[in-house]
Structure formats: C-alpha cells, structure tokens
C-alpha cells in the first residue's frame, strides 16, 4: 500500500492527466455523437465541418502536442512511483490501471494520430477526397477505409479512450476505498488491543488482592 505524501502525490499525477484527457474527449463529443450515437443522417456540411475541425487540431502549434505528451508522461510517472516496491494493493489496482492507461496510449498513437494525419492530407486509401464522401474498397485482404468510415473510426477511438480512462479513475477510487477501509479496521483493532491492555493489569491486581481480603475475614 502506498502511504504518506509520496503515494498521494503519485495518485495526483495519475488523476490529473486522466481527467485532463477526459475533458478533451468530452469537447469532441458533439462531433462524435452524430457519427455513432444517432440513426439520423448528419447534415450535408457536417463531414466538411468535422474535417476542418480535425485539420485545425492537427495543425495546432508545436507547444500543444508537447503539452499533451508531457501530460501523458506525468501519468506514467505517477504509475512508476506507485509501483516502486509495490504492495498487494498496488499490484492489483495500480497494475490494472497501468494496463488501461497503456491501452489508451496505444489507441492514441495508432488511431488518433494516424487518423488526424489522414484527414489533414485528405487521403482515404488511395483517393484524395475534396468534398464528396468516398466508400471503402476491398483490396485483396486489406480494406481501404473511406472518408466516412475513417471519421467514424476516429469517433469510435475517442469513445474507447473515454471508457478506458474512466476505468482508470474507477480503479483508483476503488484503491482509495480499500485502503481507507483497511486503515479503519487497523485503527479499530489497535483501539481494542489498547483497551485490553488497560483492562489486563487491573484484573490482575484485583485477583492478587482477593486472597488477603479472605484471610482478614
């Protein structure tokens, strides 16, 4: 179990980046919702507006992705601190949280970064798309993903990231609850032992005094 200020600081390093990433994903939800969570077709200009938004994100100044990568590293640093000389609680909760966090990093690298690059270049498969939506075309065993499908993949990746990061928060909350419960039980046991230690000498004195009282009688 991580105790003291070090454990609290490491937990802080995990929770802050995770919450930060969830905030970014929430800001993208208005764009993801029409693609995944409604049966009605989006407006004709929706895909063009979404591409403009994604291109703007991908073309942001270099300081923006650097800050994002620093936040990712801070989360990993928090896990490294908490898993240094781990206890059973750290292995169960922090180990599972680290697995989910790494899944999020992999999805970000393989789907989000690649998807933003494709949208910026306008190349879906081998076709350069101007305004019309292209369809996915099978090429041997590979599938060339079209414009709409690529945007849906990005939206689905955002959903996966959100679920995985919420799982990290749930596991960290579960660890906090388990450690607090254990601390309360330990405190209760120590109080009972202290009461038993106080009652022990008193009982012994009474037992030693009883024979002398009988003799006087």
NORTAWO-V972756 format. One record per residue. N is the residue number from 1. RES is the residue in three letters. SS is DSSP state (@ for helix, = for strand, . for the rest). OMEGA is omega in degrees with one decimal (* if undefined). Layout:
N	RES	SS	OMEGA
N	RES	SS	OMEGA
//
This chain:
1	UNK	.	177.7
2	UNK	.	-177.6
3	UNK	.	172.9
4	UNK	@	-176.8
5	UNK	@	-179.7
6	UNK	@	178.7
7	UNK	@	179.5
8	UNK	@	179.4
9	UNK	@	178.4
10	UNK	@	176.5
11	UNK	@	176.5
12	UNK	@	178.9
13	UNK	@	178.5
14	UNK	@	-173.9
15	UNK	@	-176.8
16	UNK	@	177.0
17	UNK	@	-179.8
18	UNK	@	178.1
19	UNK	@	177.9
20	UNK	@	179.9
21	UNK	@	177.5
22	UNK	@	176.0
23	UNK	@	177.8
24	UNK	@	-179.9
25	UNK	@	178.1
26	UNK	@	178.4
27	UNK	@	178.3
28	UNK	@	-175.5
29	UNK	@	177.0
30	UNK	@	176.6
31	UNK	@	-177.4
32	UNK	@	-174.2
33	UNK	@	179.9
34	UNK	@	-178.5
35	UNK	@	-170.2
36	UNK	@	-164.5
37	UNK	.	176.5
38	UNK	.	-179.2
39	UNK	.	-179.7
40	UNK	.	-179.4
41	UNK	.	177.6
42	UNK	.	178.2
43	UNK	.	-175.9
44	UNK	.	-177.1
45	UNK	.	-174.0
46	UNK	@	-175.7
47	UNK	@	177.8
48	UNK	@	178.4
49	UNK	@	178.9
50	UNK	@	177.7
51	UNK	@	177.3
52	UNK	@	178.3
53	UNK	@	-178.6
54	UNK	@	176.7
55	UNK	@	178.2
56	UNK	@	177.1
57	UNK	@	-176.6
58	UNK	@	-179.2
59	UNK	.	-179.6
60	UNK	.	-179.4
61	UNK	.	-174.9
62	UNK	@	-178.5
63	UNK	@	-177.7
64	UNK	@	177.0
65	UNK	@	177.7
66	UNK	@	176.4
67	UNK	@	178.2
68	UNK	@	-179.6
69	UNK	@	175.0
70	UNK	@	178.5
71	UNK	@	176.5
72	UNK	@	-179.5
73	UNK	@	179.2
74	UNK	@	176.2
75	UNK	@	177.8
76	UNK	@	178.2
77	UNK	@	176.9
78	UNK	@	178.5
79	UNK	@	179.5
80	UNK	@	179.8
81	UNK	@	-176.8
82	UNK	@	-177.9
83	UNK	.	174.4
84	UNK	.	-173.1
85	UNK	.	-171.2
86	UNK	.	170.1
87	UNK	.	179.6
88	UNK	@	179.0
89	UNK	@	179.2
90	UNK	@	-177.9
91	UNK	@	-176.4
92	UNK	@	-172.7
93	UNK	@	-177.8
94	UNK	@	177.2
95	UNK	@	177.7
96	UNK	@	178.0
97	UNK	@	179.1
98	UNK	@	177.4
99	UNK	@	179.0
100	UNK	@	-179.8
101	UNK	@	179.4
102	UNK	@	174.2
103	UNK	@	178.0
104	UNK	@	179.2
105	UNK	@	-180.0
106	UNK	@	178.3
107	UNK	@	178.8
108	UNK	@	-177.2
109	UNK	@	-172.5
110	UNK	@	-174.8
111	UNK	@	-173.0
112	UNK	@	-177.4
113	UNK	@	179.4
114	UNK	@	179.8
115	UNK	@	177.5
116	UNK	@	178.7
117	UNK	@	179.6
118	UNK	@	-179.9
119	UNK	@	-179.8
120	UNK	@	179.7
121	UNK	@	-178.0
122	UNK	.	-178.3
123	UNK	=	175.2
124	UNK	=	-171.6
125	UNK	.	178.8
126	UNK	.	-176.1
127	UNK	=	173.4
128	UNK	=	-173.6
129	UNK	.	176.5
130	UNK	.	-178.3
131	UNK	.	-175.8
132	UNK	.	178.5
133	UNK	.	177.9
134	UNK	.	-179.0
135	UNK	.	177.2
136	UNK	.	-176.9
137	UNK	=	179.4
138	UNK	=	177.5
139	UNK	=	-176.8
140	UNK	.	178.0
141	UNK	.	-179.8
142	UNK	=	178.0
143	UNK	=	175.7
144	UNK	=	-174.7
145	UNK	.	-178.4
146	UNK	.	-174.4
147	UNK	@	-177.6
148	UNK	@	-179.1
149	UNK	@	178.3
150	UNK	@	178.6
151	UNK	@	176.7
152	UNK	@	176.7
153	UNK	@	176.9
154	UNK	@	179.2
155	UNK	@	178.1
156	UNK	@	177.5
157	UNK	@	175.9
158	UNK	@	178.5
159	UNK	@	178.0
160	UNK	@	178.5
161	UNK	@	-179.3
162	UNK	@	-179.7
163	UNK	@	-179.0
164	UNK	@	-178.7
165	UNK	@	173.7
166	UNK	@	175.7
167	UNK	@	176.5
168	UNK	@	179.6
169	UNK	@	179.9
170	UNK	@	179.6
171	UNK	@	178.1
172	UNK	@	176.2
173	UNK	@	176.9
174	UNK	@	177.0
175	UNK	@	178.0
176	UNK	@	-179.6
177	UNK	@	-179.4
178	UNK	@	180.0
179	UNK	@	178.1
180	UNK	@	178.3
181	UNK	@	178.8
182	UNK	@	178.8
183	UNK	@	178.2
184	UNK	@	179.1
185	UNK	@	177.9
186	UNK	@	178.6
187	UNK	@	178.7
188	UNK	@	178.8
189	UNK	@	178.9
190	UNK	@	177.2
191	UNK	@	178.5
192	UNK	@	177.8
193	UNK	@	178.1
194	UNK	@	177.7
195	UNK	@	177.7
196	UNK	@	178.4
197	UNK	@	177.5
198	UNK	@	-178.7
199	UNK	@	-177.6
200	UNK	@	179.8
201	UNK	@	179.3
202	UNK	@	178.2
203	UNK	@	179.8
204	UNK	@	178.3
205	UNK	@	179.1
206	UNK	@	179.9
207	UNK	@	179.8
208	UNK	@	-178.3
209	UNK	@	-173.8
210	UNK	@	178.7
211	UNK	@	-179.1
212	UNK	@	178.5
213	UNK	@	178.6
214	UNK	@	-178.5
215	UNK	@	179.2
216	UNK	@	177.6
217	UNK	.	*
//
